[in-house]
Amino acid sequence: MWDLTLWWEWLSFAARWTHVITAIAWIGSSFYFIALDLGLNRDIPGPADGEEWQVHGGGFYHIQKYLVAPARMPEHLTWFKWESYATWLSGFALLMVVYWAGGELYLIDQSKADLDVYEGVVLSAAVLGGGWLFYNGLCTSPLAERPTLLMVILFLFLVVLGWGLNQVFTGRAMMLHLGAFTATIMSANVFFIIIPNQKIVVADLQAGHKPDPKYGKIAKLRSTHNNYLTLPVIFLMLSNHYPLAFASQYNWLIAALVFLMGVTIRHYFNTMHAKAGDPRWTWIVTVLLFISAVLLSMAGREREGDQAFALKGAAQTLAQTQGFADVHEIVSTNCSMCHARAPSYDGIGRAPKGILLETPEDVARNGRAIFLQAGVTQAMPPANLTYMDAEARAAIRAWYRAADLQGLGRL
């Protein structure tokens, strides 16, 4: 009942669920307001900068936008900020649960860099904090007056960052951290720039002063960045489910192409919402970028776990625990035909999720996943195609729990 591994797995599930829910709320409101702002009818005379009539859910909505603010502040004002904050906080919690606490399996690739988990965690945190400082420095420099050049520099920085992280982290961690870095600057834009600037405008109006339009201009630049970065973040957060994206030699270039696809897709919809044309060329460019990503994934060989190296920490404990030889035989019999460097099961071209279960080192490194997927639950093998019996699953549970006791509950 008090199996810490199972509770930890459910904590990860809860954090992921919360993160998805809050992200839907944030992205949904962001896309809605971008589309609303671009689609406003600005030919209607009056004090407003534009207005729009909309119908939804059986009712009609009359929306007006004021460039700075209305002449009189309303008594009630809705702020759109908690969606952003909750998304980042839940995402950071998920990062700590999966990649920091599970650093030996998911964060550090020992075949690339011989780092301890705590060193990887420090690097992970530095990427998020230092990345925001670099980005904010760009936005507060004279480059703010040249937004296209600023975005090009930011893109080049993301490419270099992806390459650098791939020299240390696992492929999935590299992709995830590019997404986490991007999400951090997006949420920080809301917390440090957009909301404070809006509050300055509100305070000036309440005091009877004319607001300085520069605050709205600054906030709009950051909001535009958030708009173009949203789709790449979604891809990078989902990439850990697709080894063809994260586990190839050129995964960092695939990530770079994803950022470009995010720009082309958003440019199309932004142009359409603004009724400024129909740039169908963006779809041709997007398809070409996607095909390039596919070709890169084929050109790159498998990187996740394709090299043997000395086991450390939890994996070493698992390999030295009584019953490991039996578990290795069970896994070899039931799992390795798919989870192999060259899968023998018909229809499987690459190991699912990039998880390899051929060698003793493979099994030790993935012990926790084996325990959860084939020991505690019957998720694997899928549909129990290999007829793994109850005794085999019990052996997996007994082995892992014995190792967990030796590891003092940290596996």
C-alpha positions, 0 to 999 in steps of 0.5 A: 500500500505504501510502495513509494515507487507507485506513489511517485508514479502517480505524483508524476501522473498528477503533475502531467495531468495538471500541466496539460490542463493548465497549458490548454487553458493558457494556449487557448486564451492566447490563441483566442486573443491573438485571433481576436485582436487581428480580426477586429473591425477597425473601420467602425467610428468611435473611441475604440480601436476596434470591435467585433461581434461574435456568437458562441454557445447560443449567445452573442458577444460584443467586444471592443478594444481600446488601444490604451484604455477606456476613458473610465476604468470599469469596476471589474477587470479580468486578468489573464495571468494564472493560466500562464503561471499554473502552466509553468509551475506544474511543468517545473514540478513535472521536470523535477519529478521526472528529470531531476529525481529520475536523472540517472535514467532520463537526464544524463547520458553517461555515454556522452558526459560522465556527470553526476545527477546533481551536476545535471540538475544544476545545468538544467536549472541554469539553462532555464534561469540563464536562458531567460536572462539572455533573452530578456537582455536581447529584448531590452537592447536596441534590438527591440526596435528590430524585432525580425533580427531579434527573432533570428538571433533568438533562433540561432541561440536555440540551435546552439543551445540544442546542440550543446545540451545534446553533448551532455543530456539524453536526446529526450532531455535535450528536447524537453529542456529546449521546450522548458526554456522556451516555456520559461521565457513565455511565462516570464514574459507574462509575469515580469513584463506583460502583467506589470506593464498593464498594471502601470497603465491601470494605475495611471488611469486610476490616478487620472494620468494619461498612460505612456503608450510605450508600456503597451508596445513593450508588452505587445512585442513579448506577446508576439514572441509567445504567439510564435513560440507556442507550437514548437513548445507543444512539439518538444513537450510531446517529443519524448514519446517519439524516439524518431524525434529525440533519439537520432544523431541530428535531433538538435537539428530536428528541434531547430526545424520545429521552431521554423515550422512554428513560425510558418504555421503561425504566420499563416493563421495570423495573416488570415485572422488579420484578413491580410491575405492567404499565404498558402506558401507557408504550408509548402514551406512547412511540409518541406521542413517536416520532410527534412526533419523526417530525413534527418531522423532516418540519417541519424543512428540511434543514440539512446542507450546504444553504447555500454558504459559503467553502471552507476547509482540505482542501475548498479544496485539493480544489477547487483540485486539477487534475482537480476539474472532471472529478470534479465532472462524474463525480459530477454524472452518477452521484450527484447524482440521489440526493444532491440537495436535491430528489432526482430518482431514484424512491423517494428522498425525501431525500439518503442520509445527508444527503450532497449532491453537486450543486454544486462546493462539495458535491463538495469538502466530501465529497471524502474520502467520494467517494474512498472510496465511488466511487474506492477501492471500488465501494460507490457508486453502489449496485449500480453503477446508473449504470454508472460505469466504471473510468476514472471511478473512476481519475480520482477516485483520481488527483484525490484523491491529488494533492490529498492530496499538496498537503495533506501527507497530512492529507485 
